Amino acid sequence: MTQNKGAKLFYGYIVVIVAFAVMIVTVGGFNSFGVYFAPVLKEFGWTRAVTSGALSVAMIVNAILAAFVGRLNDRLGPRLLLMVSGVFFGLGFVLMSLVQTVWQLYLLYGIVGIGISGTVVPLQSTVARWFVKRRSIMTGVILSGIGAGVLVMPLLAGWLIAAYSWRVSFVTLGIIGLVVYFVAARFIKRDPRSIGLLAYGESEAGRMSAEITGLSVKQAIRSSQLWLLVAIMVAVGIADYSILVHIVIHATGIGISAASAAGILSLIGAFNIVGRMVGGSTADRLGSRQAFTVALCVMLAALVWVQFAKDLWTLLVFGAVFGFAYGAAYVPASPMVAEFFGLRSHGALFGIAQTGFLVGGTIGPVVVGYTYDVTDSYRLGFIILAAVAAAGLVCAWLIRPLSVKKTAH
């Protein structure tokens, strides 16, 4: 195998570009749910907790499938997963335009959740196989696609809602997503060996070591490191999705215009991109644990700040700081799995960590929505989010690399 000598562009960078594009459209579209919140509430009169439940159902579906699709990616690669997931994503979004009842809302956004499940874990696991050096920064690049998506897709969805309707907006995003999934599947490659290359920065001996000495799933689940990582991801998921779902309607509830409120969400997306890149660079230079610690400190500060944000400029400051933290706090997870446990079962183990993130994302919006329904204020919900971020920071401080050499037994 070669290091791509004589070629102008290492194919791993093409994999990164493809993954970046998928993240923009699909995960960005999925995370635009908050933009649909107000028009759906207006049309049907459901409570905020009930409406938030649609996203929670999708997150539950995604969480259930995360480890499973990670294992499938370990065995089959990402191409087939992308094609199948694209059908579910596109179909789910298109059918959302026909929603009339709560059960339809939950069922159809659950189908969207199936579509999302074939992207985040498989694409990050695939990129981890293509890079040894620059693994974290390349993970940050593809995950910055989520930030770019949160920057662009809510604005697109909001424009379509204003110009046409929320139903037309769902149809349009579904068609765009379906096209992007299928184009991406054409160019994605499972790993460098499939085209006779080594990973970036890897020797032949290093390749053999990574594959032979990586932990199995059974070994990894016996370690405290995996469960501390899962706990960190639960905390990040609770904070991230609660803010993404509720920040727009919170802003409009205190007198900010709908357009300006959507701009807060887009600002979160813009600074998310910066956070992804800084988080990836920090993890490459200092290690995944330190990157988690820094990101969670910033997230905690942002969630304390939002307690006192009462006008547009203070919420814009919150959006910028939280967006940075949201981006930086997710990047270290996939590289940490590779660093602590090797590549042997990377997809399955990262899928377990992603399940934690999605469980958090499932719980958070509903709890925050419920606290609003009960107290007619987001104050208690935001206090809970700050406490959760603090707990995640403690877990990041406690986690340490494995003290024993990884074996293949």
Sequence and secondary structure as in RCSB ss.txt:
>XXXX:A:sequence
MTQNKGAKLFYGYIVVIVAFAVMIVTVGGFNSFGVYFAPVLKEFGWTRAVTSGALSVAMIVNAILAAFVGRLNDR
LGPRLLLMVSGVFFGLGFVLMSLVQTVWQLYLLYGIVGIGISGTVVPLQSTVARWFVKRRSIMTGVILSGIGAGV
LVMPLLAGWLIAAYSWRVSFVTLGIIGLVVYFVAARFIKRDPRSIGLLAYGESEAGRMSAEITGLSVKQAIRSSQ
LWLLVAIMVAVGIADYSILVHIVIHATGIGISAASAAGILSLIGAFNIVGRMVGGSTADRLGSRQAFTVALCVML
AALVWVQFAKDLWTLLVFGAVFGFAYGAAYVPASPMVAEFFGLRSHGALFGIAQTGFLVGGTIGPVVVGYTYDVT
DSYRLGFIILAAVAAAGLVCAWLIRPLSVKKTAH
>XXXX:A:secstr
 B  TT SS HHHHHHHHHHHHIIIIIHHHTTHHHHHHHHHHHH   HHHHHHHHHHHHHHHHHHHHHHHHHHHH
H HHHHHHHHHHHHHHHHHHHTT  SHHHHHHHHHHHHHHHHTTHHHHHHHHHHHBSTTHHHHHHHHHHHHHHHH
HHHHHHHHHHHHHT HHHHHHHHHHHHHHHHHHHHHH  S GGGGTB  BT  HHHHHHHHHHS  HHHHTTSHH
HHHHHHHHHHHHHHHHHHHHHHHHHHHHTT  HHHHHHHHHHHHHHHHHHHHHHHHHHHHH HHHHHHHHHHHHH
HHHHHGGG  SHHHHHHHHHHHHHHHHHHHTTHHHHHHHHH STTHHHHHHHHHHHHHHHHHHHHHHHHHHHHHH
SSSHHHHHHHHHHHHHHHHHHHH    SS     
